[in-house]
Amino acid sequence: MRKYSIALACLFSSVCFATSVAAATTATTPVAVKGFTYIKSLGGIDEYRLDSNGLSVLLMPDRSAPVVTFMVTYRVGSRNEVTGTTGATHLLEHLMFKGTPRFNRTKGNDVTNYLERIGGNYNASTWLDRTNYYAEVASENLEGYIAIEADRMRNLSLREDDRRPEMTVVRNEFEIGENDPLQALDKEIFAAAYQAHPYHHNTIGWRSDIEKVSIEKLRDFYNTFYWPDNATATIVGDFDPEKALGLIKKYYGAYPKAPKPIPQVYTEEPAQTGPRRVTLQRAGELGTVGVSYKSPAGSHPDYPALQVLGIIMGSGKTSRFFRALTDKNLTTNVVSEPGFFHDPTLFQIYASLAPGAKHEAVEKIILDEVARVKADGVTEAEVATAAGKIRANTAYGRDGSFAIASNINEDIAAGDWTLFITLDKSLAKVTAADVKRVANTYLKENQSTTGWFVPVTAAADTGAVTATAPVTAK
């Protein structure tokens, strides 16, 4: 499902910071292994391509602990779905754990049994632009996991007997999200903000598609996107690069490239020509106001300045929204940040209302603060503080092989793994003038979608979502 990665101030030790930075910048020497083409190196990461099938490989050795993370990122997410198959990427992710003819529960050697037996940390996740599968294991168990992970790339047993019970698990996840006011409102805001582009639908999918998608459509989806040339294998931690490439060649090299070109998303969202609004009325206790603006993709040069703007507006007790709203007992929390995705997305502001607070009043203050930053800009001191928080969050989020691989995974999804290194360099160049410029460029009323979550009593709950004409907050 759509995740919330709103940047928050983190506390971490100097040891954690030093270890994380060292892991990201240590120089490496590329190795020459027959069957691979060396592509490039940056920040201690070496990129290779398996010549026989186009599989991308990223290697980042770090011998500080005897563990290694192996992660496979498929460049397919909910943006690759169409009407009738929304949620298919996520449901297929669940089915990927049901085994293959070689590795399955009957034999007791499926991925779950193997990783739990060796004490590995493992899982998978789906989002708008990607699906990933990963495990963090002791170094000596790397080959065992690669063998199983590679096998399910092309040999998955897709059975109706597995789809039916797994569908109920996914439907339960859907219902959990529906009962979360922020997630439910976020889904409605995206659905209103995007009319043509597939970011319109949530990653979990629509209920009817979850329930009714056929095993044949899931099999078609698998056979369209699960190929080596649509994937990146990332290895971070305690391993020998030459041996690791040998293992990848041994287990992935047997597969050909996709027999047909991988379908690409070419739909572009038409220009928005006016503000949009949605109101979600559902059982709950406290209200929420969300204001979102169209913003560029994560790889866009303006992303770092928008990231700084988000921190200045909504992170911590020194932020603009905290002083204007939370400190005055109008909200319990306000968060703001730009989305980090492959295609243009939303800069989002969410305010959780305090008891007794009115939606109209909170929305007006949000818009007033947006107008103020557009007119008056921000200070260099605010930029420095925000940049420091982002760097701290980045360092904290890169503590350990799994954390590093997870971050690289999101950069792959955004379209360029080197963002893992270059975003920090771009952040250092952001000025107060840049922040004011991006605020005026992107935080425009005619590019906005505003949503209210209005709690109602259980007896009056209709689960209604209404689209209304533009309303000026009083």
Secondary structure, 3 states (H helix, E strand, C coil): CCCCCCCCCCCCCHHHHHHHHHHHHCCCCCCCCCCEEEEEEECCEEEEEECCCCCEEEEEECCCCCEEEEEEEECCCHHHCCCCCCCHHHHHHHHCCCCCCCCCCCCCCCHHHHHHHHCCEEEEEECCCCEEEEEEEEHHHHHHHHHHHHHHHHCCCCCHHHHHHHHHHHHHHHHHHHCCHHHHHHHHHHHHHCCCCHHHCCCCCCHHHHHHCCHHHHHHHHHHHCCHHHEEEEEEECCCHHHHHHHHHHHHCCCCCCCCCCCCCCCCCCCCCCCEEEEEEEECCCCEEEEEEEECCCCCCCHHHHHHHHHHHHCCCCCHHHHHCHHHCCEEEEEEEECCCCCCEEEEEEEEECCCCCHHHHHHHHHHHHHHHHHHCCCHHHHHHHHHHHHHHHHHCCCCHHHHHHHHHHHHHHCCCCHHHHHHHHHCCCCHHHHHHHHHHHCCHHHEEEEEEEEECHHHCCCEEEEECCCCCC
